[in-house]
Structure formats: structure tokens, C-alpha cells
Amino acid sequence: LNLPREREREFVLERNHAYRLNGNDSRTLATVGVFRVISERELSKHQVDHLRGEGLVQKVWLTPRERGVVLTRQGRDVLESHRRDRDAPRRQEFHAGVGRTRELTHDAQLHRAYQRAEERLRRRGAEVRRVVLEVELKREYQRFLQERNRGNPNSDGRPNRDRSEIERWAHDHGLPYADGHVRFPDLRIEYEQRGEEQREDVEVLTPHYRGGHASSCGSFSCYGGGSNSGSTPFDPRFAEKDRR
């Protein structure tokens, strides 16, 4: 992102508005955008209060006792208009607002699981290139299912793919396939290690969000969820890599 990186706040122009951001503000804004929602307990109160005052983030209730932080539309616009990877074939996606309300508590734990996975990957010499959420993988899958229906006035809207095609799509995308169904992780980490592009799929298991995935993680790396009480506040410089 072409956003401030230093300690002093600078003016960032977006359309007809000027926002004041420093390096930590930029990193916090981008991190919230990547994971859609993060518990406010994991973020710097100073950064959140400033970004909220600028109209770039808002708070949402995760539980009666805990709130999360999400981007506003203006927050996402700032990130989108200051991209360096604008023409890249696989860009990092940024999310704004509340997605699936019923799953907010579960989704707020994705960032913590990512931090644990990223730290382990970094110790092995890996460098993360992109984070892909489940909703992004499912969107790509739906585009594949509906590809033959686009522009067809006689289509009934039902996917026109047989099991072999779906299984091939799942294999090409490194996803498990069984009994006609593709299984999606909560998030995918794309990274580079020793010059090779690799990926790791992560599943977060929580007491109220286990479903059929609790018994076996299969090819996914599983992390148990839990209370955020006592969590260390998020360090905006965590896993920072200077790409200048």
C-alpha cells in the first residue's frame, strides 16, 4: 500500500477528504480489512480510537461483553485507492462492514489463528504474500458453477457442472472433495518459501462452530478458538516486511 509508514501522521487524500494516518494506523487499517473483523481486545485502543474518529473503522458487538472492529466503506476506499498491486493477477482483498452476522464471533478469531500460523511459517523462512478468506474461495467456486449460465436466456439458474468437473476444480484449487461437495477452509495463507509458491489452509474450531469439521481437520491446519480475555494487544508491526 502507498500509505504512510512512519511514526508522524500525514494527510492522505481520498476523493474530497483528507485523513491523517501514520504507519501504525496504515497497518491496523489494512489488517482489519484483510480479516474483515478483529476483536478490539487484539488491537491498539489508541489506533482504533483514531481510525474511528477519522470515520475509517467502526465497532460491532461480537458478544454482550465483547466488541469487534470492521472497516467502514470509507476505510476500504482508502486502501483500494492506495494499492501498489492494482494490476496484480491475485490481489489481496479488503473487506468492509459486517458479513455473516451469525458467525461474527467465530470470524473474529481468524486473525489470531493466522498470527500463530504466520509466526510458524516465518520461522521456517517463509514470506506471506496473500490471505484469502473462505468467502472469497466460495465466490470463485460459484463463478465456476455458473459460468455456462451467464448470458444464457434459457438458463434456469442451476449450476451446469457434473461431479467430475467439480472434482477437477477442487483438485486444481487444492481443496478437499468428497461425495459431490467441496470443502473450504476458514482462510488460506499463500506464501513463498525458497522461491516456491505454497499455501496453507487454516480452520478455526470453536465450541459453538464445529459442525462436521470437529472430528477431523483433514488437510487443514486446525486451531482451537476460545476467549480473547487477557490477549496481548495487536502489534501493528507484527510480521511487517519492508517492501520499499
Accessible surface in RSA format (square Angstrom, percent):
REM  Atomic radii and reference values for relative SASA: ProtOr
REM  Chains: A
REM  Algorithm: Lee & Richards
REM  Probe-radius: 1.40
REM  Slices: 20
REM RES _ NUM      All-atoms   Total-Side   Main-Chain    Non-polar    All polar
REM                ABS   REL    ABS   REL    ABS   REL    ABS   REL    ABS   REL
RES LEU A   1    57.13  31.8  27.24  19.5  29.89  75.1  27.24  19.1  29.89  80.4
RES ASN A   2    84.05  58.0  68.22  65.9  15.84  38.1  28.86  69.5  55.19  53.3
RES LEU A   3    14.07   7.8   1.71   1.2  12.35  31.1   5.84   4.1   8.23  22.1
RES PRO A   4    14.05  10.2   6.20   5.6   7.86  28.6  12.36  10.2   1.69  10.5
RES ARG A   5    52.34  22.0  46.02  23.5   6.32  15.0  20.26  27.7  32.08  19.4
RES GLU A   6    91.40  52.5  90.83  68.7   0.57   1.4  45.25  87.5  46.15  37.7
RES ARG A   7   204.74  86.0 190.53  97.1  14.21  33.8  72.19  98.7 132.55  80.3
RES GLU A   8   132.14  75.9 129.95  98.3   2.19   5.2  61.21 118.4  70.93  57.9
RES ARG A   9    59.70  25.1  33.28  17.0  26.42  62.9   6.66   9.1  53.04  32.1
RES GLU A  10    84.60  48.6  77.90  58.9   6.70  16.0  34.28  66.3  50.32  41.1
RES PHE A  11   143.76  71.9 118.43  73.4  25.33  65.9 118.43  71.8  25.33  72.5
RES VAL A  12     9.40   6.2   6.01   5.4   3.39   8.2   9.40   8.2   0.00   0.0
RES LEU A  13   126.91  70.7 114.33  81.8  12.58  31.6 114.43  80.4  12.48  33.6
RES GLU A  14    17.48  10.0  14.74  11.2   2.74   6.5   6.42  12.4  11.06   9.0
RES ARG A  15   185.12  77.7 140.17  71.5  44.94 107.0  69.93  95.6 115.18  69.8
RES ASN A  16   161.35 111.3 121.64 117.6  39.71  95.6  40.89  98.4 120.46 116.4
RES HIS A  17    97.50  53.3  93.76  65.2   3.74   9.6  61.70  63.6  35.80  41.7
RES ALA A  18    43.22  39.7  25.39  39.2  17.83  40.6  25.39  35.8  17.83  47.2
RES TYR A  19    11.93   5.6  11.93   6.8   0.00   0.0   1.98   1.5   9.95  12.3
RES ARG A  20   103.04  43.3 103.03  52.5   0.01   0.0  25.69  35.1  77.35  46.9
RES LEU A  21     0.00   0.0   0.00   0.0   0.00   0.0   0.00   0.0   0.00   0.0
RES ASN A  22    14.54  10.0  14.54  14.1   0.00   0.0   0.13   0.3  14.41  13.9
RES GLY A  23     0.13   0.2   0.00   N/A   0.13   0.2   0.13   0.4   0.00   0.0
RES ASN A  24    46.81  32.3  45.18  43.7   1.63   3.9   1.36   3.3  45.45  43.9
RES ASP A  25     0.00   0.0   0.00   0.0   0.00   0.0   0.00   0.0   0.00   0.0
RES SER A  26     8.00   6.8   7.54  10.1   0.46   1.1   7.76  16.5   0.24   0.3
RES ARG A  27    34.96  14.7  30.83  15.7   4.13   9.8  29.98  41.0   4.98   3.0
RES THR A  28     1.36   1.0   1.36   1.4   0.00   0.0   0.87   1.2   0.49   0.7
RES LEU A  29     0.00   0.0   0.00   0.0   0.00   0.0   0.00   0.0   0.00   0.0
RES ALA A  30    18.00  16.5  17.96  27.7   0.04   0.1  18.00  25.3   0.00   0.0
RES THR A  31    23.96  17.0  20.36  20.6   3.60   8.6   8.87  11.9  15.09  22.8
RES VAL A  32     0.11   0.1   0.11   0.1   0.00   0.0   0.11   0.1   0.00   0.0
RES GLY A  33     0.00   0.0   0.00   N/A   0.00   0.0   0.00   0.0   0.00   0.0
RES VAL A  34    17.54  11.5  17.40  15.7   0.14   0.3  17.40  15.1   0.14   0.4
RES PHE A  35     6.25   3.1   5.64   3.5   0.61   1.6   5.64   3.4   0.61   1.8
RES ARG A  36    38.02  16.0  38.02  19.4   0.00   0.0   3.59   4.9  34.43  20.9
RES VAL A  37     0.00   0.0   0.00   0.0   0.00   0.0   0.00   0.0   0.00   0.0
RES ILE A  38     0.00   0.0   0.00   0.0   0.00   0.0   0.00   0.0   0.00   0.0
RES SER A  39     0.00   0.0   0.00   0.0   0.00   0.0   0.00   0.0   0.00   0.0
RES GLU A  40    46.12  26.5  38.26  28.9   7.86  18.7  12.19  23.6  33.93  27.7
RES ARG A  41    82.77  34.8  69.59  35.5  13.17  31.4  37.31  51.0  45.45  27.5
RES GLU A  42     4.71   2.7   4.71   3.6   0.00   0.0   4.15   8.0   0.56   0.5
RES LEU A  43     5.57   3.1   0.00   0.0   5.57  14.0   0.00   0.0   5.57  15.0
RES SER A  44    26.85  22.7  21.97  29.3   4.88  11.2  16.85  35.9  10.00  14.0
RES LYS A  45   151.60  74.0 141.66  86.9   9.94  23.7 112.46 101.2  39.13  41.7
RES HIS A  46   117.92  64.4 108.85  75.7   9.07  23.2  80.60  83.1  37.32  43.4
RES GLN A  47    10.09   5.6  10.09   7.4   0.00   0.0   0.00   0.0  10.09   7.6
RES VAL A  48     4.10   2.7   3.98   3.6   0.13   0.3   4.10   3.6   0.00   0.0
RES ASP A  49    57.63  40.4  46.63  46.4  10.99  26.0  27.96  65.8  29.67  29.6
RES HIS A  50    31.72  17.3  22.75  15.8   8.97  22.9  14.57  15.0  17.14  19.9
RES LEU A  51     0.61   0.3   0.61   0.4   0.00   0.0   0.61   0.4   0.00   0.0
RES ARG A  52   113.52  47.7 102.59  52.3  10.93  26.0  21.83  29.8  91.69  55.6
RES GLY A  53    70.77  87.3   0.00   N/A  70.77  87.3  37.52 103.0  33.25  74.5
RES GLU A  54    42.43  24.4  29.70  22.5  12.73  30.3   5.92  11.4  36.51  29.8
RES GLY A  55    32.22  39.7   0.00   N/A  32.22  39.7  30.17  82.8   2.04   4.6
RES LEU A  56     0.00   0.0   0.00   0.0   0.00   0.0   0.00   0.0   0.00   0.0
RES VAL A  57     3.92   2.6   0.60   0.5   3.32   8.0   0.60   0.5   3.32   9.0
RES GLN A  58    75.51  42.2  75.36  55.1   0.15   0.4  16.58  35.3  58.94  44.7
RES LYS A  59    38.75  18.9  14.83   9.1  23.92  57.0   2.02   1.8  36.73  39.1
RES VAL A  60    22.25  14.6  17.02  15.4   5.23  12.6  22.25  19.3   0.00   0.0
RES TRP A  61   157.64  63.3 141.31  68.4  16.34  38.4 113.75  60.6  43.90  71.2
RES LEU A  62    18.38  10.2   1.53   1.1  16.84  42.3   2.07   1.5  16.31  43.9
RES THR A  63    45.69  32.5  38.51  39.0   7.18  17.1  41.15  55.3   4.53   6.9
RES PRO A  64   130.43  95.1  99.67  90.9  30.76 111.8 110.28  91.0  20.16 125.3
RES ARG A  65   209.20  87.8 184.20  93.9  25.00  59.5  68.78  94.0 140.42  85.1
RES GLU A  66    19.45  11.2  16.70  12.6   2.75   6.5   4.35   8.4  15.10  12.3
RES ARG A  67    68.02  28.6  67.37  34.3   0.65   1.5   4.01   5.5  64.01  38.8
RES GLY A  68     0.00   0.0   0.00   N/A   0.00   0.0   0.00   0.0   0.00   0.0
RES VAL A  69     0.87   0.6   0.87   0.8   0.00   0.0   0.87   0.8   0.00   0.0
RES VAL A  70     0.03   0.0   0.03   0.0   0.00   0.0   0.03   0.0   0.00   0.0
RES LEU A  71     0.00   0.0   0.00   0.0   0.00   0.0   0.00   0.0   0.00   0.0
RES THR A  72    23.61  16.8  19.76  20.0   3.85   9.2  23.61  31.7   0.00   0.0
RES ARG A  73   136.99  57.5 130.23  66.4   6.77  16.1  62.72  85.7  74.27  45.0
RES GLN A  74    72.06  40.3  71.43  52.2   0.63   1.5  18.99  40.4  53.07  40.3
RES GLY A  75     0.00   0.0   0.00   N/A   0.00   0.0   0.00   0.0   0.00   0.0
RES ARG A  76    86.88  36.5  86.88  44.3   0.00   0.0   5.99   8.2  80.89  49.0
RES ASP A  77    24.05  16.8  23.13  23.0   0.93   2.2   1.87   4.4  22.18  22.1
RES VAL A  78     0.00   0.0   0.00   0.0   0.00   0.0   0.00   0.0   0.00   0.0
RES LEU A  79     0.00   0.0   0.00   0.0   0.00   0.0   0.00   0.0   0.00   0.0
RES GLU A  80    49.42  28.4  48.25  36.5   1.17   2.8  31.09  60.1  18.34  15.0
RES SER A  81    48.17  40.7  27.27  36.4  20.90  48.1  32.00  68.1  16.16  22.6
RES HIS A  82    34.67  18.9  31.74  22.1   2.93   7.5  21.22  21.9  13.45  15.6
RES ARG A  83    12.98   5.4   4.53   2.3   8.44  20.1   0.31   0.4  12.67   7.7
RES ARG A  84   113.83  47.8  76.98  39.2  36.85  87.7  49.50  67.7  64.33  39.0
RES ASP A  85    46.11  32.3  39.50  39.3   6.61  15.6  32.62  76.8  13.49  13.5
RES ARG A  86   122.47  51.4 110.73  56.4  11.75  28.0  53.70  73.4  68.77  41.7
RES ASP A  87   139.38  97.6 106.91 106.4  32.47  76.8  42.88 100.9  96.50  96.2
RES ALA A  88    39.17  36.0  23.23  35.9  15.94  36.3  28.79  40.5  10.39  27.5
RES PRO A  89   137.48 100.2  96.04  87.5  41.45 150.7 109.15  90.1  28.34 176.1
RES ARG A  90   128.45  53.9 110.74  56.5  17.71  42.2  47.52  64.9  80.93  49.0
RES ARG A  91    88.77  37.3  78.74  40.1  10.02  23.9  13.18  18.0  75.59  45.8
RES GLN A  92    28.04  15.7  26.27  19.2   1.77   4.2  21.54  45.9   6.50   4.9
RES GLU A  93    48.44  27.8  46.70  35.3   1.74   4.1  20.53  39.7  27.91  22.8
RES PHE A  94    12.02   6.0   8.88   5.5   3.13   8.2   8.88   5.4   3.13   9.0
RES HIS A  95     6.27   3.4   5.78   4.0   0.50   1.3   0.79   0.8   5.49   6.4
RES ALA A  96    20.67  19.0   5.04   7.8  15.63  35.6   5.21   7.3  15.46  41.0
RES GLY A  97    20.42  25.2   0.00   N/A  20.42  25.2  20.23  55.5   0.19   0.4
RES VAL A  98    59.68  39.3  29.97  27.1  29.71  71.6  30.15  26.2  29.53  80.1
RES GLY A  99    34.19  42.2   0.00   N/A  34.19  42.2  14.73  40.4  19.46  43.6
RES ARG A 100    86.52  36.3  78.22  39.9   8.31  19.8  58.97  80.6  27.55  16.7
RES THR A 101    99.34  70.7  86.99  88.2  12.35  29.4  63.55  85.4  35.79  54.1
RES ARG A 102   216.36  90.8 177.60  90.5  38.76  92.3  82.17 112.3 134.19  81.3
RES GLU A 103    27.64  15.9  25.67  19.4   1.97   4.7   5.86  11.3  21.78  17.8
RES LEU A 104    11.20   6.2  10.85   7.8   0.35   0.9  10.85   7.6   0.35   0.9
RES THR A 105    59.32  42.2  57.71  58.5   1.60   3.8  47.42  63.7  11.89  18.0
RES HIS A 106     7.34   4.0   4.71   3.3   2.63   6.7   5.53   5.7   1.81   2.1
RES ASP A 107     7.46   5.2   7.46   7.4   0.00   0.0   3.68   8.7   3.78   3.8
RES ALA A 108     1.01   0.9   1.01   1.6   0.00   0.0   1.01   1.4   0.00   0.0
RES GLN A 109    13.85   7.7  12.64   9.2   1.22   2.9   3.56   7.6  10.29   7.8
RES LEU A 110     6.49   3.6   6.49   4.6   0.00   0.0   6.49   4.6   0.00   0.0
RES HIS A 111     2.58   1.4   2.58   1.8   0.00   0.0   0.16   0.2   2.42   2.8
RES ARG A 112    50.69  21.3  50.65  25.8   0.04   0.1  32.32  44.2  18.37  11.1
RES ALA A 113     3.79   3.5   2.26   3.5   1.53   3.5   2.84   4.0   0.95   2.5
RES TYR A 114    25.27  11.8  25.27  14.4   0.00   0.0  12.13   9.1  13.15  16.2
RES GLN A 115    34.43  19.3  33.93  24.8   0.51   1.2   9.34  19.9  25.09  19.0
RES ARG A 116   121.68  51.1 112.72  57.5   8.96  21.3  42.88  58.6  78.80  47.8
RES ALA A 117     0.00   0.0   0.00   0.0   0.00   0.0   0.00   0.0   0.00   0.0
RES GLU A 118     8.84   5.1   8.63   6.5   0.21   0.5   0.18   0.3   8.66   7.1
RES GLU A 119    74.83  43.0  74.79  56.6   0.04   0.1   4.25   8.2  70.58  57.6
RES ARG A 120    73.87  31.0  73.09  37.3   0.78   1.8  49.74  68.0  24.12  14.6
RES LEU A 121     0.70   0.4   0.70   0.5   0.00   0.0   0.70   0.5   0.00   0.0
RES ARG A 122   107.65  45.2  97.11  49.5  10.54  25.1  41.87  57.2  65.79  39.9
RES ARG A 123   174.17  73.1 134.59  68.6  39.58  94.2  74.90 102.4  99.28  60.2
RES ARG A 124   110.43  46.4  90.85  46.3  19.57  46.6  55.14  75.4  55.29  33.5
RES GLY A 125    58.29  71.9   0.00   N/A  58.29  71.9  34.97  96.0  23.32  52.2
RES ALA A 126    10.40   9.6   0.06   0.1  10.34  23.5   0.09   0.1  10.31  27.3
RES GLU A 127    48.35  27.8  44.57  33.7   3.78   9.0  21.14  40.9  27.20  22.2
RES VAL A 128    26.55  17.5  16.41  14.9  10.14  24.4  16.41  14.3  10.14  27.5
RES ARG A 129   111.79  46.9  82.81  42.2  28.97  69.0  42.25  57.7  69.53  42.1
RES ARG A 130    41.73  17.5  39.30  20.0   2.43   5.8   7.73  10.6  34.00  20.6
RES VAL A 131     7.44   4.9   7.11   6.4   0.33   0.8   7.11   6.2   0.33   0.9
RES VAL A 132     6.69   4.4   6.69   6.1   0.00   0.0   6.69   5.8   0.00   0.0
RES LEU A 133     8.44   4.7   8.44   6.0   0.00   0.0   8.44   5.9   0.00   0.0
RES GLU A 134    17.74  10.2  17.29  13.1   0.45   1.1   1.83   3.5  15.91  13.0
RES VAL A 135    45.78  30.1  43.39  39.3   2.38   5.7  44.52  38.7   1.25   3.4
RES GLU A 136    14.66   8.4   9.74   7.4   4.92  11.7   7.03  13.6   7.62   6.2
RES LEU A 137     8.45   4.7   8.16   5.8   0.29   0.7   8.43   5.9   0.01   0.0
RES LYS A 138    84.18  41.1  84.01  51.5   0.17   0.4  44.14  39.7  40.04  42.7
RES ARG A 139    97.07  40.8  91.25  46.5   5.82  13.9  48.60  66.4  48.47  29.4
RES GLU A 140    63.25  36.3  62.42  47.2   0.82   2.0  13.90  26.9  49.35  40.3
RES TYR A 141    25.58  11.9  25.58  14.6   0.00   0.0  16.86  12.7   8.72  10.8
RES GLN A 142    88.99  49.8  88.34  64.6   0.65   1.5  40.63  86.5  48.36  36.7
RES ARG A 143   122.31  51.4 119.44  60.9   2.87   6.8  56.67  77.5  65.64  39.8
RES PHE A 144    31.13  15.6  25.37  15.7   5.76  15.0  30.50  18.5   0.63   1.8
RES LEU A 145    13.98   7.8  13.55   9.7   0.43   1.1  13.55   9.5   0.43   1.2
RES GLN A 146    48.26  27.0  48.26  35.3   0.00   0.0  28.13  59.9  20.13  15.3
RES GLU A 147    97.30  55.9  87.95  66.5   9.35  22.3  23.82  46.1  73.49  60.0
RES ARG A 148   115.52  48.5  94.48  48.2  21.03  50.1  42.96  58.7  72.56  44.0
RES ASN A 149    23.24  16.0  15.98  15.4   7.26  17.5   7.47  18.0  15.76  15.2
RES ARG A 150   129.61  54.4 102.44  52.2  27.17  64.7  72.74  99.4  56.87  34.5
RES GLY A 151    83.15 102.5   0.00   N/A  83.15 102.5  45.03 123.6  38.12  85.4
RES ASN A 152    65.39  45.1  51.03  49.3  14.36  34.6  13.91  33.5  51.48  49.8
RES PRO A 153   127.90  93.2  85.94  78.3  41.96 152.5  99.65  82.3  28.25 175.5
RES ASN A 154   137.27  94.7 105.40 101.9  31.87  76.7  31.47  75.7 105.80 102.3
RES SER A 155    36.49  30.8   6.50   8.7  29.98  69.1  11.96  25.5  24.52  34.4
RES ASP A 156    98.51  69.0  58.89  58.6  39.62  93.7  50.00 117.7  48.51  48.4
RES GLY A 157    43.60  53.8   0.00   N/A  43.60  53.8  31.13  85.4  12.47  27.9
RES ARG A 158   171.87  72.2 167.01  85.1   4.86  11.6  67.65  92.5 104.21  63.2
RES PRO A 159    67.98  49.5  47.88  43.6  20.10  73.1  47.88  39.5  20.10 124.9
RES ASN A 160    87.39  60.3  83.20  80.4   4.19  10.1  13.50  32.5  73.89  71.4
RES ARG A 161    44.57  18.7  19.95  10.2  24.61  58.6   2.49   3.4  42.07  25.5
RES ASP A 162    81.81  57.3  70.97  70.6  10.84  25.6  43.84 103.2  37.96  37.9
RES ARG A 163   156.27  65.6 153.26  78.1   3.01   7.2  60.09  82.1  96.18  58.3
RES SER A 164    60.97  51.5  51.98  69.4   9.00  20.7  43.78  93.2  17.19  24.1
RES GLU A 165    25.40  14.6  23.70  17.9   1.70   4.1  10.53  20.4  14.88  12.1
RES ILE A 166    20.17  11.5  20.17  15.0   0.00   0.0  20.17  14.5   0.00   0.0
RES GLU A 167    91.72  52.7  91.34  69.1   0.38   0.9  18.33  35.5  73.39  59.9
RES ARG A 168   137.72  57.8 132.53  67.6   5.19  12.4  57.85  79.1  79.87  48.4
RES TRP A 169    19.86   8.0  16.21   7.8   3.66   8.6  14.25   7.6   5.62   9.1
RES ALA A 170     0.26   0.2   0.26   0.4   0.00   0.0   0.26   0.4   0.00   0.0
RES HIS A 171   144.10  78.8 128.68  89.4  15.42  39.4  97.83 100.8  46.26  53.8
RES ASP A 172    94.20  66.0  65.39  65.1  28.81  68.1  23.48  55.3  70.72  70.5
RES HIS A 173    41.01  22.4  39.29  27.3   1.72   4.4  32.39  33.4   8.63  10.0
RES GLY A 174    31.36  38.7   0.00   N/A  31.36  38.7  18.43  50.6  12.93  29.0
RES LEU A 175    10.02   5.6   0.03   0.0   9.99  25.1   1.68   1.2   8.34  22.4
RES PRO A 176    42.52  31.0  30.12  27.5  12.41  45.1  41.81  34.5   0.71   4.4
RES TYR A 177    51.64  24.1  21.62  12.3  30.02  78.1  21.12  15.9  30.52  37.6
RES ALA A 178    65.53  60.3  55.47  85.6  10.07  22.9  60.70  85.5   4.84  12.8
RES ASP A 179   117.18  82.1 102.62 102.1  14.56  34.4  26.96  63.5  90.22  90.0
RES GLY A 180    17.61  21.7   0.00   N/A  17.61  21.7   4.74  13.0  12.86  28.8
RES HIS A 181   133.70  73.1 130.01  90.4   3.69   9.4  83.11  85.7  50.59  58.9
RES VAL A 182    17.05  11.2   0.10   0.1  16.95  40.8   0.31   0.3  16.74  45.4
RES ARG A 183    54.48  22.9  49.75  25.4   4.73  11.3  34.49  47.1  19.98  12.1
RES PHE A 184    17.63   8.8  11.13   6.9   6.49  16.9  11.13   6.7   6.49  18.6
RES PRO A 185     0.03   0.0   0.00   0.0   0.03   0.1   0.03   0.0   0.00   0.0
RES ASP A 186     6.02   4.2   4.84   4.8   1.18   2.8   0.59   1.4   5.43   5.4
RES LEU A 187     0.00   0.0   0.00   0.0   0.00   0.0   0.00   0.0   0.00   0.0
RES ARG A 188     8.55   3.6   8.55   4.4   0.00   0.0   0.58   0.8   7.97   4.8
RES ILE A 189     0.00   0.0   0.00   0.0   0.00   0.0   0.00   0.0   0.00   0.0
RES GLU A 190    22.25  12.8  22.25  16.8   0.00   0.0   9.58  18.5  12.67  10.3
RES TYR A 191    11.26   5.3   9.55   5.4   1.71   4.4   0.06   0.0  11.20  13.8
RES GLU A 192    56.36  32.4  53.60  40.6   2.76   6.6   5.58  10.8  50.78  41.5
RES GLN A 193     9.04   5.1   7.25   5.3   1.79   4.3   1.58   3.4   7.46   5.7
RES ARG A 194   201.10  84.4 159.21  81.2  41.89  99.7  88.78 121.3 112.32  68.1
RES GLY A 195    65.81  81.2   0.00   N/A  65.81  81.2  28.18  77.3  37.63  84.3
RES GLU A 196   111.94  64.3 108.46  82.1   3.48   8.3  35.24  68.2  76.70  62.6
RES GLU A 197   127.11  73.0  97.52  73.8  29.58  70.4  38.65  74.8  88.45  72.2
RES GLN A 198    64.52  36.1  51.98  38.0  12.54  29.9  25.02  53.3  39.50  30.0
RES ARG A 199   114.15  47.9  91.96  46.9  22.19  52.8  23.59  32.2  90.56  54.9
RES GLU A 200    21.01  12.1  16.63  12.6   4.38  10.4  16.03  31.0   4.98   4.1
RES ASP A 201    13.83   9.7   9.34   9.3   4.50  10.6   1.65   3.9  12.19  12.2
RES VAL A 202     0.00   0.0   0.00   0.0   0.00   0.0   0.00   0.0   0.00   0.0
RES GLU A 203     6.11   3.5   6.11   4.6   0.00   0.0   0.00   0.0   6.11   5.0
RES VAL A 204     2.32   1.5   1.85   1.7   0.47   1.1   1.85   1.6   0.47   1.3
RES LEU A 205    19.11  10.6  18.82  13.5   0.29   0.7  18.82  13.2   0.29   0.8
RES THR A 206     8.66   6.2   8.66   8.8   0.00   0.0   6.41   8.6   2.25   3.4
RES PRO A 207    92.74  67.6  67.13  61.2  25.61  93.1  70.30  58.0  22.44 139.5
RES HIS A 208   180.38  98.6 145.15 100.9  35.23  90.1 107.23 110.5  73.15  85.1
RES TYR A 209    70.56  32.9  61.08  34.8   9.48  24.7  51.54  38.7  19.02  23.4
RES ARG A 210   104.01  43.7  96.02  48.9   7.99  19.0  27.29  37.3  76.72  46.5
RES GLY A 211    73.08  90.1   0.00   N/A  73.08  90.1  46.64 128.0  26.44  59.2
RES GLY A 212    73.42  90.5   0.00   N/A  73.42  90.5  40.54 111.3  32.88  73.6
RES HIS A 213    60.47  33.1  60.08  41.8   0.39   1.0  36.09  37.2  24.38  28.4
RES ALA A 214    38.82  35.7  21.13  32.6  17.69  40.2  21.14  29.8  17.68  46.8
RES SER A 215   110.00  93.0  67.68  90.3  42.33  97.5  57.73 122.9  52.28  73.2
RES SER A 216    67.92  57.4  58.83  78.5   9.09  20.9  41.71  88.8  26.21  36.7
RES CYS A 217    30.90  23.4  25.16  28.1   5.74  13.5  12.47  31.6  18.43  19.9
RES GLY A 218    61.99  76.5   0.00   N/A  61.99  76.5  33.33  91.5  28.66  64.2
RES SER A 219    89.12  75.3  48.45  64.7  40.67  93.7  57.60 122.7  31.51  44.1
RES PHE A 220    10.55   5.3   0.29   0.2  10.26  26.7   0.91   0.6   9.64  27.6
RES SER A 221    35.58  30.1  27.84  37.2   7.74  17.8  15.34  32.7  20.24  28.4
RES CYS A 222    42.58  32.2  12.12  13.5  30.47  71.6  12.24  31.0  30.34  32.7
RES TYR A 223    24.85  11.6  22.23  12.6   2.62   6.8  21.16  15.9   3.69   4.5
RES GLY A 224    51.87  64.0   0.00   N/A  51.87  64.0  26.92  73.9  24.95  55.9
RES GLY A 225    22.24  27.4   0.00   N/A  22.24  27.4   2.68   7.3  19.56  43.8
RES GLY A 226    37.39  46.1   0.00   N/A  37.39  46.1  31.30  85.9   6.09  13.6
RES SER A 227    89.14  75.3  51.00  68.1  38.14  87.9  54.52 116.1  34.62  48.5
RES ASN A 228     6.48   4.5   5.30   5.1   1.18   2.8   0.00   0.0   6.48   6.3
RES SER A 229    82.13  69.4  56.87  75.9  25.26  58.2  39.99  85.1  42.14  59.0
RES GLY A 230    84.82 104.6   0.00   N/A  84.82 104.6  43.17 118.5  41.64  93.3
RES SER A 231    34.23  28.9  10.20  13.6  24.03  55.4  13.93  29.7  20.30  28.4
RES THR A 232   116.86  83.1  98.57  99.9  18.29  43.6  65.97  88.6  50.89  76.9
RES PRO A 233    81.60  59.5  73.19  66.7   8.41  30.6  73.19  60.4   8.41  52.3
RES PHE A 234    15.22   7.6   7.39   4.6   7.82  20.4  11.63   7.0   3.59  10.3
RES ASP A 235    76.96  53.9  70.51  70.2   6.44  15.2  29.61  69.7  47.35  47.2
RES PRO A 236    15.68  11.4  12.04  11.0   3.64  13.2  12.04   9.9   3.64  22.6
RES ARG A 237   114.90  48.2 105.05  53.6   9.85  23.4  44.67  61.1  70.23  42.6
RES PHE A 238    61.83  30.9  44.02  27.3  17.80  46.3  48.81  29.6  13.02  37.3
RES ALA A 239    39.65  36.5   9.68  14.9  29.97  68.2  14.05  19.8  25.60  67.8
RES GLU A 240    66.08  37.9  32.43  24.5  33.65  80.1  25.35  49.0  40.74  33.3
RES LYS A 241   124.93  60.9 113.11  69.4  11.81  28.1  57.02  51.3  67.90  72.3
RES ASP A 242    81.63  57.2  54.09  53.8  27.54  65.1  32.85  77.3  48.78  48.6
RES ARG A 243   123.99  52.1  95.51  48.7  28.48  67.8  57.68  78.8  66.31  40.2
RES ARG A 244   177.88  74.7 109.96  56.1  67.93 161.7  74.63 102.0 103.25  62.6
END  Absolute sums over single chains surface
CHAIN  1 A    13636.7      10567.0       3069.7       6492.1       7144.7
END  Absolute sums over all chains
TOTAL         13636.7      10567.0       3069.7       6492.1       7144.7
